[in-house]
Amino acid sequence: MRAIYVDKHIPRILLTKAVTPLWPDFVWTPLSSARVTDLPDGPLPGPDWVRVENQSCGICASDLSLLFVRADPSVAPSALPGLSRFWLGHEVVSTVTEAGPAVTRFAPGDRVIMDSYHYGAHCLSLGIQPICRYCAEGNRRFCINRSTAGPHGWGGGFGDGYVAHESDLYPCPPDLTSDQALFVEPLGIVVQAVLRRPPEGGEKILVYGAGIIGLLTTMVVKAIAPEAEITVVARYPHQAELAEKLGASHILRGRDGYAEAARITGGKYFTAPLNKGIVLDGFDAVYDCVGDEASLTDSLRWTRAGGTVVIVGLHMAPMKNIDLSLVWYSHVNLIGSFMHGHSEWHGQRKHDYERVIEFFRQGKFDIAGLITHRFPRKDYKEAIRVASNKGREKAIKVVFD
């Protein structure tokens, strides 16, 4: 089984982090923290485990952050001992090739979507009873036992296949195309984030960032609140074009963001020497799909008093220069969101994948044009190069077929 992974080997991680900004191909050398390896198939770890063969997998920005060590090893989650190896590739559609004798949810030949496998071990995969409260509520990414010794799977979406506990997989409906199935995982992440603060009709909504997560957030906001007025911050023209196609009424670009935010929302823009300024009575809700210091500073300053900023984009490094004064000064709510799981909406608690599939069936999600590049798995270096140069390559979603 071919796999690409990153080990939490601190000397190699620090060396990779230092060298790759100048020489990106360093990640493919023996001195880096990344490995491309052929693994022995080996027996299943237990009777309720399965083996799958991958059909297609998207390249996610979080995969690239791990590969090139854009993540900082000092962030809090890095302290967890269970997170010592990161198998790359989680936006993956696969086919079951082997199921243990105790597996009840799947049989060989079934199409599946990766669910919680990339979160690491949890109560169900470790066989722990009683399960912790987070596993009980369907949010296994918060499992308190994930660092416990026990059976673990191997492999990921960037390789030929992987081995996982049956609870780590989600059945892929036969009426979804392969491309739709590929987007269930990233759309599940966005649905979870947007439902942390659901938009309402007539609200002025800002989506900060127009990479794939920003574009999918635009799509989800439009599906949940069709009458909302959506503004998108887009860096490149091809992103702006797709954002408008997906329902954005306004595009913010360039250095006039503050003045434009005030104009679009009908708010008032104030500035001062040594100060970027503030927009009073700005957006009702902002979904920050970048999640770094600059985007969060802007998002907080463009949100109306009592409004909400939801952090959707993952910035896996400490933020030392973030201005949080608007949280107390204007009662701006700051909410984080991580991955998918179960969420509530209109009094119903469901798996985020279930809602994504319902929206697909209702015709509310249009993914045409979002996959811009396809590569066979053997061309992984070129695929990752293209995915790492989105502006130059005009890439939105790069996929291994």
Stockholm file with secondary structure:
# STOCKHOLM 1.0

chainA/1-401         MRAIYVDKHIPRILLTKAVTPLWPDFVWTPLSSARVTDLPDGPLPGPDWVRVENQSCGICASDLSLLFVRADPSVAPSALPGLSRFWLGHEVVSTVTEAGPAVTRFAPGDRVIMDSYHYGAHCLSLGIQPICRYCAEGNRRFCINRSTAGPHGWGGGFGDGYVAHESDLYPCPPDLTSDQALFVEPLGIVVQAVLRRPPEGGEKILVYGAGIIGLLTTMVVKAIAPEAEITVVARYPHQAELAEKLGASHILRGRDGYAEAARITGGKYFTAPLNKGIVLDGFDAVYDCVGDEASLTDSLRWTRAGGTVVIVGLHMAPMKNIDLSLVWYSHVNLIGSFMHGHSEWHGQRKHDYERVIEFFRQGKFDIAGLITHRFPRKDYKEAIRVASNKGREKAIKVVFD
#=GR chainA/1-401 SS CEEEEEECCHHHHHHHHHHTTTCGGGGGSTTSSEEEEECCCCCCSSTTEEEEEEEEEECCHHHHHHHTTCSCTTSGGGGCTTCSEEECCCEEEEEEEEECTTCCSCCTTCEEEECSGGGCCCHHHHTCSSCCHHHHTTCGGGCTTTTSSSCCCEECTTSSEEEEEGGGEEECCTTSCHHHHHHHHHHHHHHHHHHTSCCCTTCEEEEECCSHHHHHHHHHHHHHCTTSEEEEECSSHHHHHHHHHTTCSEEECTTCHHHHHHHHHTCEEEEETTEEEEEETCEEEEEESSCSHHHHHHHHHTEEEEEEEEECSCCCSCCSSCCCHHHHHSCCEEEECCSCCEEEETTEEEEHHHHHHHHHHTTCCCCTTTEEEEECGGGHHHHHHHHTCHHHHTCSEEEEC
#=GC SS_cons         CEEEEEECCHHHHHHHHHHTTTCGGGGGSTTSSEEEEECCCCCCSSTTEEEEEEEEEECCHHHHHHHTTCSCTTSGGGGCTTCSEEECCCEEEEEEEEECTTCCSCCTTCEEEECSGGGCCCHHHHTCSSCCHHHHTTCGGGCTTTTSSSCCCEECTTSSEEEEEGGGEEECCTTSCHHHHHHHHHHHHHHHHHHTSCCCTTCEEEEECCSHHHHHHHHHHHHHCTTSEEEEECSSHHHHHHHHHTTCSEEECTTCHHHHHHHHHTCEEEEETTEEEEEETCEEEEEESSCSHHHHHHHHHTEEEEEEEEECSCCCSCCSSCCCHHHHHSCCEEEECCSCCEEEETTEEEEHHHHHHHHHHTTCCCCTTTEEEEECGGGHHHHHHHHTCHHHHTCSEEEEC
//
